[in-house]
Structure formats: structure tokens, C-alpha cells
């Protein structure tokens, strides 16, 4: 028998928590959904009347916020009272890779999970269902349980104040840029747990819009591991096709034709076979590094080495692109202007975490290039944080610098090269005559996504390089 859920609290108002809770609020108008975060600036932007100032860009998100915010969807920094009022609490906090200590560089840092569990143990009242939403290493639920159970073990508690918890794993399988569609029309919803009543409660929520045949229930550990492995398999495909892109360039083959041919095999499928500058985002690198760490922990050295190679190929692809640009521009880019088109790790998101642009731009700046960076959704302050280099106040060429550009044409003006890193629709149909007239000859186009009409660019006197071609 399910426990009736009237109020949900989500700890974490980021790229997973915000959109997920927005869709639950839209599909379950009978449930009050509270999203809490310690970041005051982020919560302020979620509550901003100007919907263009939301902290996250996702197609379709602002329409849901406009419809539900203030009715059954709320954003707050008041963590204590919202935890106390919740029947179900989602933990959707950041889980970065550790930068120091045991497992540094590979293991996931669970400090925010730990902190959230302690807050729940302190403020929750009565029976509460805890749902892991963050990407976590297997057996994290056990850690959360231990924190919850031990927090009031030695306390004298009145009968009416007694607390009880059930912990579920409900990993997200969202692709940024299509997160709202992925939430509204999921391939599957995975719920892991050992408490059938708690599983039934969460299943009932999703059943408001998801066919029950798509709701898969498993044990906790299988659910936690499934998210990690799903990301590892997807990243593996990207590294695999990117390794072949270099072979195509050397042999005269076309990576798009190769991808079409092998993707037509139903055993392989066509998805995640688009060659590019390498994978980015918050999950792929982090999850594979954690998988490597887990495999090493259990003595599976060969398995760890296999998955480490997926990361190594990704790093190699980005370095390879930087080297090609330098080579084509006569062996030096010192003082040369390069227009960078796209900084987010993929189209239709303003997320720049582990974006290929960061690594490629840093290398080009290190080589003395002057970068004019344009992205339709990423703000210059975020680029400054990611590059750890302040933008120059002058647009004049200067070695090892960058500035934020307001348009494609501004990036192209007097540039020696244009580099497409993100596959925004805006970059697929460009006026190459206008761009050619703006650039400094001999000019180059480097298309790392294979999305532009390179023949039109060539017709207008621009030299071209396209990944895998």
C-alpha cells in the first residue's frame, strides 16, 4: 500500500532538480513541490519575474515555470521548514569528482549528499521517503541510511516525534537540451528500493503521466549502478566514433558515411555516433572516472584500464583539434584572432560543465591566440569562471586573450579562423559571403561538429576542415 504524498521537497535547484520538479508540479497539480537550495542567487533567479533570467536554459522549461510557480511549485532557501513539511524528499545536489584525499581525481565527492542526509535527519518529521536523484556510486543509499538511523539513536524521543525513513534510488536519464521532453516522455523510469510501500508511492507519482510498463523497479544497488553504466556506455560510443574520425581524415573516408553505414545495423543503432570535439557535461567524465575507481577498488585492473581509455580518447580528440588548428595556421596562432562559435557543452543548454570548449580554448590561449567567443545562451561571467582568465577589455588582437562576442559576425570580423564547437542551429546556416568578407585572408573554418555547408564556405574563399572528413 502506498503512502499518500501531498508535499515534495527537493534539495538542490540545479540542472536536475529544477526541471524534474517543474515537470512533477505540472503533471501533479495536487502535490505541493518545494525546491530548496543554499545558493541565494540561484533561488532568486528561479523566482525572477523575467523568465529569461532563469538559472537554467532548457526548451519548454520557462513555460512550465510560468504556469506552476507560486501555485504548486515554489523555490526557497528555507531548507529547515520545507524538509519538516515534506512527505517525500528528493536529494538532487552536486556530486563532483574529488580533487583531494582518498580517490582524488576519480572518486565522487559525497560531501553534499552527507550534508543533505544530516539535514533530513535533523529536520524531518514522522515518516519520510528519501529519493536519491543525484548520480551516485553504488551503495550510497547505505551511507544515507546509516546517517539517518544513527543521527537520533542516542536521543530520547517522544513517541509523537519519532522519525522513520525509507530510501529509494531514482536516477535521472536526462539529456541536457531535451530534458523537459525526456521527463515528459521518458524511455523508462527506474526506481530501486527494498520498501515496497515507498516504491509504490513514487510509482504513483510518475503514473500521473508515465505508462506503468515504462516504470522499472529493482533493488537499490542495481538502480544506483545502472545510471553509472548507462553514462559509461554512451560515452564509450562517442569516444569510439571519435577515434575513427581521425582514421577517416587519414584515409579520405567520410565519418558521416561511416556512421550512417554502421548505425543502420539494428544491433548498433544510430544514436551517439556523431563525431565531434569529445563529450562534456556534468556526468560522462565524472561517472567513468568513478567507475574506474570502483573497478580498481575491487581489484578489476583490466576493467578499470578499459574504461580509462574512453576518457583518454576524449582528451586526445580535444588535443588533436587544437593541434590541427595550429598546424593549418602556419604553425603559430600567436596574436591571431580566432572566432569561437559555441561554449556550452552541447546545443540547447547553457551548461558549460566539462565542455570541450573549455579545454580547447585554454590550449589556444596558451598558444597565444586571441579568441572572440560567442554562445547564444552562455553568459560571459560563466566563461570567465571556466577559463580562469578575465576577458580583455579591448577587441584588439593581443596574445593569449579572449573577449565575449555578441554575434557570429562579430566573432568573424578580422578573424584568421572560425571554430565551431557547439552544434547550435544558428551555426548550421550561415551567410558565408558576409563572413568571408569580414575575415582576414587566408581564412579558415574548423567545423568540429560537421554541421555547416563547407562547400559554400569554400566557394567564398574560406579554407575548411571538418571532423572526420
C-alpha angles and dihedrals in degrees: 000000000000125000110239110247116210102155130035125191120194118197106210127043098205136113093305104031098047100050094036094053091043091057093045089051091049094048096039108044089166091066125076109224119200121188115196133186137166090226104096094188092054093049090047090056092049087055095043114126088219100078091198087071096063110133092236130050116211125150108256096013100105091051090058092046090051091051101043109025112109091014108066099335119074136172120207147156090216097106098163100058094039092053089048092052097046128105090189128026124198117204107211104157131139116281105188127178112271114258097193141017128031111000094008112176094019115037122078116251107235098185094114092046089051092048092048092050091051091049090051092048090051102044108025119105129210119335115355131178113217117204122196107218100158119090103263140176117257115276094028089122088064089057092050091049092051092051092048095047098042097044094080100020094111097039126101103236127189115238094246091051098051116130131214130183140195119193122211133180115223107165120195121238098191129148110210111239091037099042096123092051090045090053095045095042106026124179086221142341113224121205121179125187149115098233110083093194092054091047089051091052093054091041089055091056094052091043088071087081110358123081108246090231087068094053108093120194123199141153117289097256096050090050094050093047094045093066092050093049094045090057092044092053093048092048089047090059091051093050090045095054092042091055088054092049089069090051090051091053091051096047102037095249123136116240091210091058091046091049091049092050097048093037090059088066104097090214089063106028130202102266125108091011095113108117116224146134093308135276124298138165132099100294120038101063093035094049095046091049088051090048089052089050093049092048091051090048090057093045095253095138097160092051090048091051091050094055093041087061090062088060092043092054090050091053091045092053092055093046090047092056092051090050093049091053092051092046094050092048091063096273097297138069096178108143092356120130118236121186112219114205110198132012105182113093090247139358124284096030136083091213112123100174109141090346115174085232091068095056096040094046092049090053093048092048089048087055091054101261123151107224127204102197121199127179124160094221110021115092121224092242090063092049089051090053093047096047094039086220125108114235117251117253092220127064090210115117112269129164118264100002143117140201134190114258124208098209146008091258092052089053091049097048108115090343122150091208145008118217119197110203104156123052098229113163088236090068096052096074112036131164098245095182091058092043093048091052090052097049129081113248136270082047130181138205117204110191110189092175101047092230105122133081098255091179091063089048090052091047087059094052100264119136112228142207122181126185113262094006 
